[in-house]
Structures are given as C-alpha cells and as structure tokens.
Amino acid sequence: METSPASPHPPISRSLFLASIFYGGMVVLAGMLGNKLVALGPLAVEAGIFAFMLLVVTSLAVTELHGQATGRRLVLWGFVPLIASTLLIQLVLALPAAAAMEADRLAAFETVMGQSVRLMIAGLIAYGLSQLLNVTIFSALTRGKGRLLWLRAGVASVCSQIVDTLLFVTISFYGVFPIGSLIAGQMIAKVTLSLLVVPLLATLFVAFGRRLDARRW
C-alpha cells in the first residue's frame, strides 16, 4: 500500500493553529473597538481593552504550551494583520464613496475608521512592547509547567498593561490635553481586569489547548 511521503516539517499543533487565527482577529478588532468608550463603574475606558485582554491571555497560553520563543513569534507575527488592516482602512478611506451611500453613513464611517497617524503609531508601539514584555515576564516567572499559572499570568498582565497604558496615552495625547487623569483611569481599569479576569482565562485557555493537542489530527 502506498504511503504519502513524510512532510519535512512537523505539523502545527491544534492549539497553536487555533490560537494564531484567534490572535490575528483580536489584533484587528482591538483597534476598532477602541472607538467606543464604555463605563466600568465610575471609569470611562475604551472598549478595545476587552480584545486586548484576550491578546494577553492568548500569548500567555501559547507561551505556556509552546515556549517563550513561540510566544514572542506570535506577538511579532501579530504585526502582519495589524499593519495590513491599517493600510487597507487607509485605502478604503481614500477611495471615493459611491453616490448611493448616504451622507450620514459616510460621515459615521469616516469618524470611526479615520484614526490619526499619531494614534496608529502609538498603537503599534504600545502593542509590540507591552506584549513582548508580557511574554518575557511570564516566562521569567516560570517554575515548572502548570505551577502557579494563575499568579504568573496575573503579574505579567498587570506589568504589561501598565506599560501599554503609559505608552499609548503618552504618545497619542501628550501635548494635546492633560493626560494624567486619563492614564490613571485606564490603568486602574486594566490592572483590575488583569487581576480578576486574566488568571482565570489563562488557566482555561491552557487547559483547552492541552486537550486539543492530546487529540490527533
């Protein structure tokens, strides 16, 4: 009976395959959701925080399951959908609108999608540095697979969220208006969510990834 030749490269694991697709989607969605401010108690925070939390959780889960090098590569490859979507949005904004499109719909679209170059640069810098820091701290705290995963995830997430807030708000709005209160509000919200949500989700994502990898393709 004929057999197919062996592949020169090992097949990608189920968990890494699924995480990569999910991660790419959340990278793009985080920027779009950021156009809305939501109320979390007395704080007003941009809604992109929820997608960004899922980016943090996914990169932590991939690092736990496949190592720091793979986690860092996931973050770096995340620039591909982020930059591609940014360029595509600029192309669509530059193209003339069809005559059949209502003026109010066009204005709303351009308002939501038309981020300034400064905001885009801030998003790229804050994303890359905070996510790489997230993976690095998480790996540095490792004391054996599965040990204190929730604690390592919480500490890494808190540190990366503080850096993300400082970088994004400072680069985006320094000199435009006072940013002290905005940084404080964003930081409180992100640190709180990092402590309450990230440890639980990271534990669930890792457990789900291990179940996926235990199955055969």
N, CA, C and O of each residue as an XYZ file, in Angstrom:
868
protein
N       0.852     -1.194      0.000
C       0.000      0.000      0.000
C       0.882      1.236      0.000
O       1.843      1.323      0.764
N       0.546      2.205     -0.873
C       1.340      3.402     -0.990
C       1.110      4.313      0.208
O       0.000      4.423      0.729
N       2.155      4.939      0.615
C       2.049      5.912      1.706
C       2.566      7.254      1.214
O       3.485      7.316      0.398
N       1.988      8.291      1.700
C       2.417      9.629      1.295
C       3.773      9.918      1.918
O       4.037      9.504      3.047
N       4.638     10.626      1.190
C       5.957     10.949      1.735
C       5.833     11.792      2.984
O       4.929     12.617      3.112
N       6.753     11.572      3.902
C       6.725     12.316      5.160
C       7.012     13.793      4.904
O       7.867     14.139      4.089
N       6.297     14.644      5.601
C       6.497     16.084      5.458
C       7.825     16.469      6.082
O       8.168     15.961      7.150
N       8.600     17.376      5.428
C       9.876     17.799      6.015
C       9.685     18.647      7.262
O      10.630     18.843      8.026
N       8.484     19.148      7.476
C       8.204     19.974      8.638
C       7.137     19.312      9.494
O       6.161     18.790      8.953
N       7.291     19.317     10.810
C       6.270     18.718     11.678
C       4.976     19.516     11.589
O       5.019     20.736     11.430
N       3.832     18.858     11.687
C       2.555     19.570     11.619
C       2.395     20.492     12.814
O       2.848     20.183     13.915
N       1.752     21.618     12.591
C       1.499     22.559     13.676
C       0.471     21.957     14.624
O      -0.453     21.271     14.186
N       0.622     22.205     15.894
C      -0.302     21.654     16.868
C      -1.659     22.328     16.742
O      -1.766     23.445     16.237
N      -2.693     21.635     17.206
C      -4.038     22.182     17.152
C      -4.125     23.498     17.933
O      -4.702     24.475     17.455
N      -3.552     23.511     19.126
C      -3.680     24.697     19.976
C      -3.003     25.906     19.351
O      -3.544     27.011     19.403
N      -1.825     25.713     18.759
C      -1.108     26.827     18.157
C      -1.816     27.313     16.898
O      -1.866     28.515     16.636
N      -2.357     26.393     16.128
C      -3.099     26.753     14.917
C      -4.312     27.612     15.263
O      -4.529     28.665     14.663
N      -5.092     27.159     16.226
C      -6.286     27.890     16.628
C      -5.929     29.223     17.283
O      -6.577     30.236     17.020
N      -4.907     29.227     18.132
C      -4.502     30.450     18.816
C      -4.021     31.507     17.830
O      -4.287     32.695     18.012
N      -3.316     31.081     16.790
C      -2.805     32.040     15.808
C      -3.940     32.731     15.060
O      -3.896     33.941     14.834
N      -4.954     31.961     14.677
C      -6.101     32.544     13.995
C      -6.842     33.508     14.916
O      -7.182     34.624     14.521
N      -7.085     33.068     16.137
C      -7.799     33.887     17.110
C      -7.023     35.163     17.419
O      -7.607     36.242     17.512
N      -5.719     35.039     17.575
C      -4.869     36.175     17.912
C      -4.914     37.236     16.810
O      -5.034     38.430     17.086
N      -4.817     36.783     15.562
C      -4.860     37.722     14.439
C      -6.159     38.504     14.393
O      -6.160     39.702     14.108
N      -7.264     37.829     14.674
C      -8.555     38.510     14.686
C      -8.660     39.532     15.800
O      -9.187     40.626     15.598
N      -8.159     39.178     16.977
C      -8.238     40.095     18.123
C      -7.328     41.310     17.931
O      -7.655     42.396     18.409
N      -6.203     41.153     17.246
C      -5.317     42.279     16.978
C      -6.055     43.348     16.181
O      -5.975     44.536     16.493
N      -6.766     42.916     15.159
C      -7.513     43.858     14.319
C      -8.696     44.446     15.074
O      -8.955     45.647     15.002
N      -9.411     43.592     15.799
C     -10.624     44.033     16.480
C     -10.346     45.007     17.614
O     -11.163     45.887     17.884
N      -9.214     44.866     18.277
C      -8.893     45.741     19.407
C      -8.881     47.208     18.995
O      -9.388     48.065     19.718
N      -8.300     47.495     17.830
C      -8.252     48.873     17.370
C      -9.618     49.427     17.017
O      -9.905     50.595     17.278
N     -10.459     48.595     16.427
C     -11.793     49.054     16.031
C     -12.685     49.299     17.243
O     -13.416     50.288     17.290
N     -12.625     48.405     18.214
C     -13.451     48.567     19.413
C     -13.036     49.772     20.235
O     -13.827     50.310     21.009
N     -11.797     50.191     20.066
C     -11.293     51.319     20.835
C     -11.976     52.634     20.515
O     -11.763     53.624     21.215
N     -12.801     52.665     19.464
C     -13.514     53.890     19.120
C     -14.692     54.170     20.054
O     -15.282     55.248     19.994
N     -15.039     53.212     20.917
C     -16.142     53.440     21.852
C     -15.626     53.439     23.279
O     -14.820     52.591     23.661
N     -16.097     54.396     24.061
C     -15.819     54.436     25.485
C     -16.960     53.763     26.233
O     -18.129     54.059     25.988
N     -16.622     52.866     27.136
C     -17.643     52.181     27.933
C     -17.438     52.542     29.401
O     -16.329     52.865     29.826
N     -18.517     52.481     30.158
C     -18.457     52.824     31.581
C     -18.266     51.563     32.399
O     -19.081     50.642     32.344
N     -17.187     51.531     33.154
C     -16.935     50.466     34.114
C     -16.980     51.099     35.503
O     -15.963     51.547     36.032
N     -18.163     51.124     36.071
C     -18.342     51.844     37.320
C     -18.147     53.327     37.070
O     -18.776     53.884     36.170
N     -17.285     53.984     37.849
C     -17.044     55.419     37.653
C     -16.034     55.721     36.547
O     -15.798     56.886     36.226
N     -15.433     54.676     35.959
C     -14.374     54.880     34.975
C     -14.899     54.771     33.558
O     -15.765     53.946     33.269
N     -14.371     55.609     32.674
C     -14.662     55.523     31.240
C     -13.416     54.974     30.551
O     -12.357     55.601     30.576
N     -13.548     53.805     29.938
C     -12.397     53.174     29.289
C     -12.769     52.809     27.862
O     -13.935     52.570     27.546
N     -11.753     52.770     27.004
C     -12.025     52.398     25.616
C     -12.275     50.898     25.529
O     -11.609     50.097     26.184
N     -13.262     50.537     24.695
C     -13.736     49.157     24.641
C     -12.717     48.191     24.060
O     -12.877     46.978     24.197
N     -11.676     48.700     23.416
C     -10.644     47.817     22.882
C      -9.908     47.044     23.961
O      -9.199     46.081     23.668
N     -10.076     47.464     25.214
C      -9.415     46.785     26.327
C      -9.818     45.314     26.405
O      -9.017     44.470     26.807
N     -11.066     45.005     26.020
C     -11.527     43.624     26.133
C     -10.830     42.715     25.123
O     -10.425     41.602     25.456
N     -10.693     43.203     23.874
C      -9.958     42.423     22.879
C      -8.485     42.335     23.241
O      -7.850     41.306     23.010
N      -7.930     43.413     23.811
C      -6.520     43.395     24.182
C      -6.263     42.407     25.313
O      -5.215     41.762     25.350
N      -7.218     42.286     26.236
C      -7.079     41.293     27.299
C      -7.005     39.880     26.714
O      -6.256     39.034     27.201
N      -7.788     39.641     25.669
C      -7.756     38.320     25.031
C      -6.431     38.102     24.307
O      -5.958     36.969     24.219
N      -5.828     39.169     23.789
C      -4.486     39.049     23.213
C      -3.480     38.650     24.284
O      -2.633     37.785     24.064
N      -3.582     39.282     25.431
C      -2.686     38.961     26.545
C      -2.844     37.496     26.950
O      -1.859     36.776     27.113
N      -4.090     37.068     27.110
C      -4.360     35.695     27.532
C      -3.848     34.697     26.494
O      -3.243     33.685     26.849
N      -4.088     34.980     25.218
C      -3.668     34.059     24.160
C      -2.156     33.935     24.097
O      -1.631     32.829     23.970
N      -1.446     35.057     24.185
C       0.017     34.985     24.138
C       0.577     34.260     25.356
O       1.583     33.557     25.252
N      -0.069     34.426     26.513
C       0.367     33.692     27.704
C       0.145     32.195     27.540
O       1.008     31.390     27.889
N      -1.017     31.825     27.007
C      -1.323     30.407     26.821
C      -0.358     29.757     25.833
O       0.110     28.641     26.060
N      -0.062     30.453     24.743
C       0.877     29.920     23.752
C       2.272     29.787     24.358
O       2.973     28.810     24.092
N       2.672     30.749     25.160
C       3.983     30.684     25.818
C       4.045     29.505     26.780
O       5.052     28.800     26.835
N       2.984     29.288     27.533
C       2.950     28.176     28.479
C       2.994     26.831     27.759
O       3.666     25.903     28.208
N       2.283     26.730     26.649
C       2.174     25.455     25.935
C       3.358     25.184     25.006
O       3.753     24.033     24.825
N       3.927     26.245     24.414
C       4.911     26.040     23.349
C       6.231     26.773     23.563
O       7.118     26.699     22.712
N       6.379     27.476     24.679
C       7.656     28.099     24.990
C       7.714     29.586     24.666
O       6.910     30.108     23.894
N       8.692     30.253     25.281
C       8.831     31.695     25.137
C       9.099     32.104     23.692
O       8.543     33.095     23.219
N       9.937     31.359     22.992
C      10.272     31.730     21.619
C       9.030     31.754     20.742
O       8.856     32.665     19.933
N       8.165     30.757     20.897
C       6.937     30.708     20.109
C       5.987     31.834     20.507
O       5.333     32.429     19.651
N       5.911     32.127     21.806
C       5.081     33.234     22.263
C       5.536     34.556     21.680
O       4.706     35.367     21.270
N       6.828     34.785     21.636
C       7.362     36.027     21.060
C       7.091     36.087     19.565
O       6.762     37.150     19.038
N       7.225     34.954     18.875
C       6.939     34.948     17.433
C       5.467     35.260     17.164
O       5.142     35.955     16.201
N       4.581     34.747     18.012
C       3.159     35.043     17.853
C       2.923     36.549     17.935
O       2.188     37.112     17.124
N       3.547     37.199     18.917
C       3.398     38.644     19.071
C       3.945     39.381     17.850
O       3.305     40.303     17.343
N       5.115     38.982     17.380
C       5.724     39.659     16.243
C       4.916     39.454     14.965
O       4.738     40.394     14.190
N       4.425     38.231     14.738
C       3.578     37.987     13.571
C       2.251     38.724     13.685
O       1.579     38.948     12.678
N       1.868     39.103     14.898
C       0.650     39.887     15.071
C       0.707     41.242     14.386
O      -0.329     41.847     14.106
N       1.929     41.724     14.114
C       2.054     42.986     13.379
C       1.530     42.862     11.953
O       1.121     43.861     11.361
N       1.534     41.660     11.392
C       1.109     41.488      9.998
C      -0.361     41.861      9.814
O      -0.655     42.746      9.010
N      -1.314     41.216     10.535
C      -2.707     41.644     10.367
C      -2.951     43.068     10.849
O      -3.821     43.758     10.318
N      -2.193     43.517     11.848
C      -2.375     44.870     12.370
C      -1.999     45.913     11.318
O      -2.759     46.851     11.075
N      -0.844     45.754     10.703
C      -0.399     46.709      9.685
C      -1.236     46.575      8.414
O      -1.600     47.576      7.796
N      -1.543     45.322      8.024
C      -2.338     45.115      6.810
C      -3.721     45.751      6.936
O      -4.201     46.387      5.998
N      -4.359     45.579      8.090
C      -5.682     46.164      8.283
C      -5.617     47.685      8.304
O      -6.513     48.357      7.795
N      -4.548     48.230      8.899
C      -4.382     49.680      8.928
C      -4.236     50.254      7.515
O      -4.858     51.261      7.178
N      -3.405     49.599      6.694
C      -3.226     50.057      5.320
C      -4.507     49.907      4.502
O      -4.832     50.769      3.686
N      -5.224     48.822      4.720
C      -6.465     48.606      3.984
C      -7.512     49.657      4.355
O      -8.238     50.147      3.489
N      -7.587     49.998      5.629
C      -8.515     51.040      6.072
C      -8.179     52.368      5.408
O      -9.074     53.088      4.965
N      -6.880     52.697      5.337
C      -6.485     53.947      4.695
C      -6.837     53.951      3.215
O      -7.229     54.982      2.670
N      -6.698     52.800      2.565
C      -7.067     52.694      1.154
C      -8.561     52.932      0.957
O      -8.969     53.680      0.068
N      -9.368     52.289      1.793
C     -10.823     52.436      1.677
C     -11.243     53.877      1.955
O     -12.134     54.403      1.287
N     -10.612     54.514      2.931
C     -10.934     55.911      3.228
C     -10.567     56.833      2.071
O     -11.248     57.828      1.825
N      -9.490     56.503      1.360
C      -9.034     57.347      0.254
C      -9.894     57.194     -0.998
O      -9.998     58.122     -1.800
N     -10.510     56.024     -1.165
C     -11.345     55.803     -2.343
C     -12.627     56.632     -2.252
O     -13.180     56.779     -1.163
N     -13.108     57.173     -3.365
C     -14.348     57.972     -3.333
C     -15.550     57.094     -2.998
O     -15.658     55.955     -3.452
N     -16.446     57.653     -2.195
C     -17.662     56.919     -1.832
C     -18.632     56.885     -3.002
O     -18.685     57.813     -3.809
N     -19.392     55.813     -3.082
C     -20.413     55.699     -4.119
C     -21.503     56.742     -3.906
O     -21.802     57.117     -2.772
N     -22.082     57.201     -4.986
C     -23.120     58.227     -4.891
C     -24.334     57.735     -4.112
O     -25.065     58.528     -3.517
N     -24.544     56.415     -4.120
C     -25.716     55.859     -3.445
C     -25.567     55.816     -1.927
O     -26.542     55.558     -1.221
N     -24.360     56.066     -1.415
C     -24.146     55.987      0.037
C     -24.626     57.273      0.703
O     -24.261     58.375      0.293
N     -25.455     57.111      1.744
C     -25.979     58.274      2.434
C     -24.861     59.052      3.128
O     -23.882     58.477      3.604
N     -25.034     60.370      3.172
C     -24.003     61.239      3.729
C     -23.766     60.970      5.211
O     -22.627     61.031      5.672
N     -24.834     60.670      5.971
C     -24.656     60.434      7.405
C     -23.927     59.121      7.663
O     -23.133     59.030      8.599
N     -24.183     58.109      6.852
C     -23.467     56.845      6.993
C     -21.997     57.023      6.660
O     -21.132     56.475      7.343
N     -21.705     57.793      5.603
C     -20.321     58.038      5.214
C     -19.580     58.801      6.306
O     -18.435     58.484      6.628
N     -20.238     59.805      6.870
C     -19.604     60.594      7.932
C     -19.322     59.732      9.155
O     -18.263     59.850      9.771
N     -20.274     58.860      9.510
C     -20.083     57.987     10.657
C     -18.930     57.014     10.411
O     -18.121     56.769     11.307
N     -18.854     56.464      9.208
C     -17.779     55.524      8.872
C     -16.424     56.213      8.959
O     -15.487     55.668      9.542
N     -16.317     57.391      8.392
C     -15.048     58.098      8.392
C     -14.640     58.533      9.792
O     -13.451     58.582     10.109
N     -15.626     58.849     10.632
C     -15.326     59.228     12.007
C     -14.765     58.045     12.792
O     -13.793     58.185     13.535
N     -15.387     56.882     12.619
C     -14.977     55.692     13.363
C     -13.643     55.145     12.860
O     -12.786     54.769     13.659
N     -13.466     55.101     11.549
C     -12.292     54.450     10.973
C     -11.115     55.395     10.753
O      -9.985     54.939     10.583
N     -11.361     56.687     10.755
C     -10.313     57.645     10.387
C      -9.402     58.025     11.535
O      -9.385     59.189     11.935
N      -8.651     57.095     12.076
C      -7.701     57.405     13.144
C      -6.532     58.207     12.587
O      -6.156     58.060     11.424
N      -5.970     59.048     13.431
C      -4.820     59.842     13.011
C      -3.573     58.961     12.939
O      -3.515     57.887     13.538
N      -2.588     59.437     12.200
C      -1.321     58.711     12.084
C      -0.672     58.569     13.455
O      -0.055     57.545     13.750
N      -0.810     59.591     14.289
C      -0.216     59.546     15.629
C      -0.820     58.420     16.450
O      -0.098     57.712     17.152
N      -2.137     58.243     16.374
C      -2.792     57.163     17.105
C      -2.348     55.796     16.588
O      -2.152     54.866     17.370
N      -2.191     55.675     15.273
C      -1.769     54.406     14.692
C      -0.363     54.038     15.141
O      -0.096     52.890     15.498
N       0.540     55.026     15.120
C       1.911     54.776     15.568
C       1.928     54.397     17.048
O       2.653     53.491     17.461
N       1.123     55.102     17.837
C       1.047     54.795     19.267
C       0.558     53.374     19.496
O       1.079     52.664     20.356
N      -0.441     52.959     18.728
C      -0.971     51.606     18.867
C       0.056     50.542     18.529
O       0.152     49.530     19.223
N       0.830     50.760     17.463
C       1.849     49.790     17.064
C       2.936     49.658     18.127
O       3.330     48.548     18.484
N       3.419     50.789     18.629
C       4.488     50.763     19.628
C       3.999     50.139     20.930
O       4.665     49.278     21.505
N       2.827     50.580     21.390
C       2.303     50.071     22.661
C       2.011     48.580     22.572
O       2.303     47.830     23.504
N       1.431     48.148     21.448
C       1.137     46.719     21.273
C       2.407     45.886     21.342
O       2.491     44.940     22.125
N       3.394     46.235     20.528
C       4.591     45.407     20.433
C       5.358     45.321     21.740
O       5.694     44.225     22.190
N       5.638     46.459     22.354
C       6.450     46.460     23.568
C       5.724     45.831     24.755
O       6.327     45.087     25.528
N       4.423     46.130     24.903
C       3.697     45.587     26.056
C       3.491     44.082     25.931
O       3.573     43.362     26.926
N       3.226     43.601     24.727
C       3.007     42.169     24.548
C       4.297     41.368     24.678
O       4.295     40.275     25.244
N       5.386     41.901     24.161
C       6.670     41.221     24.340
C       7.072     41.202     25.807
O       7.624     40.214     26.291
N       6.797     42.290     26.513
C       7.066     42.327     27.954
C       6.203     41.303     28.684
O       6.666     40.641     29.613
N       4.961     41.178     28.263
C       4.033     40.213     28.853
C       4.589     38.792     28.770
O       4.600     38.064     29.762
N       5.044     38.408     27.591
C       5.603     37.069     27.377
C       6.900     36.887     28.162
O       7.130     35.832     28.753
N       7.749     37.922     28.168
C       9.046     37.830     28.830
C       8.894     37.653     30.340
O       9.549     36.797     30.937
N       8.028     38.465     30.959
C       7.832     38.371     32.406
C       7.204     37.039     32.780
O       7.611     36.408     33.756
N       6.219     36.615     32.010
C       5.555     35.345     32.276
C       6.553     34.192     32.242
O       6.525     33.313     33.104
N       7.440     34.199     31.239
C       8.436     33.137     31.117
C       9.461     33.197     32.246
O       9.898     32.161     32.748
N       9.847     34.417     32.647
C      10.837     34.572     33.713
C      10.314     34.056     35.045
O      11.094     33.639     35.901
N       8.992     34.083     35.226
C       8.396     33.635     36.481
C       8.108     32.135     36.501
O       7.656     31.604     37.515
N       8.362     31.464     35.405
C       8.035     30.037     35.315
C       8.896     29.212     36.260
O      10.118     29.354     36.293
N       8.239     28.350     37.026
C       8.952     27.425     37.919
C       8.428     26.009     37.693
O       8.165     25.267     38.639
N       8.284     25.654     36.417
C       7.753     24.330     36.096
C       6.386     24.464     35.466
O       5.591     25.311     35.875
N       6.102     23.632     34.471
C       4.841     23.701     33.754
C       3.667     23.524     34.702
O       3.618     22.586     35.497
N       2.730     24.443     34.597
C       1.488     24.314     35.342
C       1.528     24.840     36.758
O       0.488     24.903     37.413
N       2.698     25.223     37.254
C       2.794     25.692     38.634
C       2.500     27.182     38.714
O       3.136     27.988     38.034
N       1.539     27.538     39.543
C       1.172     28.933     39.768
C       0.916     29.671     38.456
O       1.301     30.830     38.304
N       0.272     29.003     37.524
C      -0.040     29.629     36.241
C      -0.864     30.896     36.438
O      -0.601     31.919     35.804
N      -1.852     30.827     37.309
C      -2.735     31.972     37.529
C      -1.972     33.181     38.066
O      -2.263     34.319     37.698
N      -0.987     32.925     38.946
C      -0.214     34.015     39.535
C       0.729     34.628     38.507
O       0.837     35.849     38.395
N       1.408     33.763     37.761
C       2.325     34.267     36.734
C       1.573     35.073     35.684
O       2.055     36.106     35.219
N       0.388     34.593     35.316
C      -0.416     35.295     34.322
C      -0.859     36.659     34.838
O      -0.823     37.645     34.102
N      -1.277     36.717     36.098
C      -1.728     37.977     36.676
C      -0.618     39.003     36.768
O      -0.814     40.164     36.408
N       0.554     38.584     37.249
C       1.678     39.502     37.402
C       2.143     40.019     36.038
O       2.363     41.219     35.868
N       2.290     39.121     35.078
C       2.746     39.526     33.741
C       1.748     40.467     33.087
O       2.136     41.444     32.446
N       0.463     40.175     33.249
C      -0.566     41.010     32.637
C      -0.595     42.400     33.250
O      -0.702     43.388     32.524
N      -0.504     42.496     34.566
C      -0.513     43.799     35.234
C       0.655     44.657     34.746
O       0.471     45.829     34.418
N       1.838     44.081     34.698
C       3.016     44.837     34.265
C       2.878     45.304     32.820
O       3.182     46.454     32.505
N       2.420     44.417     31.948
C       2.301     44.777     30.533
C       1.204     45.802     30.307
O       1.335     46.663     29.437
N       0.122     45.725     31.078
C      -0.966     46.683     30.918
C      -0.560     48.080     31.364
O      -0.983     49.071     30.768
N       0.257     48.166     32.410
C       0.759     49.465     32.853
C       1.623     50.098     31.760
O       1.483     51.282     31.452
N       2.513     49.295     31.183
C       3.378     49.795     30.112
C       2.546     50.190     28.895
O       2.792     51.235     28.292
N       1.567     49.368     28.526
C       0.710     49.667     27.377
C      -0.007     51.002     27.567
O      -0.059     51.815     26.645
N      -0.557     51.229     28.754
C      -1.287     52.469     29.025
C      -0.370     53.679     28.953
O      -0.705     54.681     28.321
N       0.789     53.588     29.601
C       1.725     54.702     29.599
C       2.179     55.057     28.185
O       2.220     56.231     27.817
N       2.517     54.044     27.401
C       2.998     54.289     26.049
C       1.906     54.856     25.153
O       2.102     55.875     24.491
N       0.747     54.188     25.135
C      -0.296     54.593     24.181
C      -0.832     55.988     24.488
O      -0.927     56.824     23.590
N      -1.177     56.243     25.730
C      -1.764     57.545     26.079
C      -0.741     58.658     25.902
O      -1.076     59.731     25.398
N       0.501     58.417     26.311
C       1.529     59.455     26.202
C       1.818     59.787     24.743
O       1.840     60.959     24.368
N       2.041     58.765     23.914
C       2.353     59.004     22.503
C       1.163     59.624     21.775
O       1.342     60.475     20.903
N      -0.033     59.208     22.124
C      -1.225     59.673     21.417
C      -1.623     61.092     21.779
O      -1.991     61.875     20.904
N      -1.552     61.434     23.069
C      -2.209     62.664     23.522
C      -1.312     63.654     24.261
O      -1.787     64.709     24.681
N      -0.018     63.339     24.430
C       0.848     64.277     25.133
C       0.928     65.583     24.343
O       1.218     65.578     23.146
N       0.670     66.698     25.024
C       0.693     67.990     24.374
C      -0.638     68.412     23.793
O      -0.822     69.570     23.419
N      -1.580     67.457     23.716
C      -2.914     67.772     23.200
C      -3.816     68.237     24.332
O      -4.524     69.236     24.208
N      -3.782     67.502     25.434
C      -4.527     67.869     26.647
C      -3.875     67.167     27.823
O      -3.082     66.248     27.617
N      -4.183     67.568     29.052
C      -3.602     66.897     30.232
C      -3.975     65.415     30.244
O      -5.143     65.055     30.097
N      -2.972     64.569     30.421
C      -3.210     63.129     30.286
C      -3.155     62.385     31.618
O      -3.344     61.169     31.652
N      -2.899     63.096     32.709
C      -2.753     62.418     33.999
C      -3.976     61.637     34.413
O      -3.862     60.478     34.811
N      -5.154     62.251     34.328
C      -6.386     61.572     34.748
C      -6.732     60.425     33.812
O      -7.242     59.393     34.249
N      -6.456     60.605     32.517
C      -6.740     59.541     31.550
C      -5.865     58.324     31.821
O      -6.351     57.193     31.795
N      -4.576     58.547     32.079
C      -3.669     57.444     32.385
C      -4.117     56.724     33.652
O      -4.132     55.495     33.703
N      -4.482     57.498     34.676
C      -4.893     56.895     35.945
C      -6.139     56.042     35.779
O      -6.201     54.925     36.293
N      -7.135     56.562     35.062
C      -8.378     55.811     34.868
C      -8.164     54.544     34.071
O      -8.664     53.480     34.437
N      -7.409     54.655     32.961
C      -7.126     53.488     32.136
C      -6.331     52.440     32.917
O      -6.595     51.242     32.817
N      -5.362     52.907     33.688
C      -4.505     51.980     34.420
C      -5.277     51.234     35.500
O      -5.094     50.030     35.681
N      -6.131     51.940     36.210
C      -6.935     51.287     37.251
C      -7.824     50.209     36.642
O      -7.921     49.102     37.170
N      -8.474     50.543     35.524
C      -9.366     49.579     34.876
C      -8.605     48.358     34.365
O      -9.041     47.223     34.555
N      -7.463     48.599     33.714
C      -6.708     47.495     33.130
C      -6.076     46.609     34.202
O      -6.066     45.385     34.073
N      -5.553     47.221     35.248
C      -4.954     46.431     36.323
C      -6.023     45.599     37.028
O      -5.792     44.437     37.361
N      -7.178     46.190     37.251
C      -8.270     45.452     37.896
C      -8.698     44.256     37.067
O      -8.849     43.151     37.588
N      -8.897     44.482     35.759
C      -9.290     43.373     34.884
C      -8.180     42.323     34.794
O      -8.456     41.126     34.705
N      -6.925     42.780     34.818
C      -5.802     41.834     34.760
C      -5.799     40.901     35.959
O      -5.474     39.720     35.837
N      -6.162     41.432     37.111
C      -6.168     40.618     38.327
C      -7.405     39.732     38.419
O      -7.335     38.623     38.950
N      -8.536     40.209     37.907
C      -9.786     39.465     38.057
C     -10.046     38.485     36.916
O     -10.605     37.410     37.132
N      -9.642     38.852     35.711
C     -10.048     38.085     34.528
C      -8.916     37.254     33.943
O      -9.110     36.082     33.622
N      -7.728     37.853     33.800
C      -6.637     37.185     33.080
C      -6.216     35.857     33.718
O      -6.063     34.881     32.984
N      -6.018     35.757     35.057
C      -5.613     34.465     35.623
C      -6.594     33.333     35.310
O      -6.182     32.218     34.991
N      -7.897     33.627     35.403
C      -8.902     32.605     35.118
C      -8.895     32.214     33.654
O      -8.885     31.028     33.325
N      -8.901     33.212     32.766
C      -8.934     32.908     31.335
C      -7.658     32.206     30.877
O      -7.717     31.299     30.046
N      -6.514     32.614     31.405
C      -5.263     31.958     31.021
C      -5.278     30.489     31.424
O      -4.829     29.630     30.664
N      -5.790     30.198     32.609
C      -5.896     28.807     33.065
C      -6.814     28.002     32.157
O      -6.509     26.859     31.813
N      -7.933     28.595     31.770
C      -8.891     27.913     30.887
C      -8.304     27.715     29.492
O      -8.469     26.649     28.898
N      -7.622     28.732     28.965
C      -7.038     28.634     27.624
C      -5.965     27.549     27.580
O      -5.899     26.785     26.618
N      -5.131     27.476     28.605
C      -4.072     26.464     28.639
C      -4.682     25.066     28.740
O      -4.246     24.141     28.054
N      -5.685     24.917     29.594
C      -6.336     23.607     29.731
C      -6.984     23.186     28.420
O      -6.886     22.026     28.021
N      -7.645     24.125     27.749
C      -8.278     23.824     26.462
C      -7.235     23.469     25.414
O      -7.438     22.550     24.620
N      -6.107     24.201     25.407
C      -5.043     23.913     24.453
C      -4.446     22.530     24.652
O      -4.132     21.842     23.681
N      -4.288     22.122     25.898
C      -3.743     20.788     26.163
C      -4.703     19.698     25.719
O      -4.271     18.651     25.238
N      -5.990     19.932     25.873
C      -6.986     18.964     25.409
C      -6.956     18.864     23.888
O      -7.048     17.770     23.332
N      -6.828     19.996     23.223
C      -6.746     19.979     21.763
C      -5.524     19.216     21.283
O      -5.612     18.416     20.352
N      -4.374     19.464     21.922
C      -3.125     18.837     21.490
C      -3.082     17.347     21.817
O      -2.280     16.604     21.252
N      -3.938     16.920     22.722
C      -3.979     15.490     23.067
C      -4.694     14.679     21.980
O      -4.577     13.455     21.923
N      -5.434     15.386     21.121
C      -6.141     14.698     20.043
C      -5.260     14.647     18.797
O      -4.373     15.478     18.601
N      -5.531     13.660     17.975
C      -4.791     13.525     16.722
C      -5.545     14.262     15.627
O      -6.773     14.352     15.636
N      -4.774     14.784     14.686
C      -5.382     15.441     13.528
C      -6.194     14.436     12.732
O      -6.789     14.791     11.714
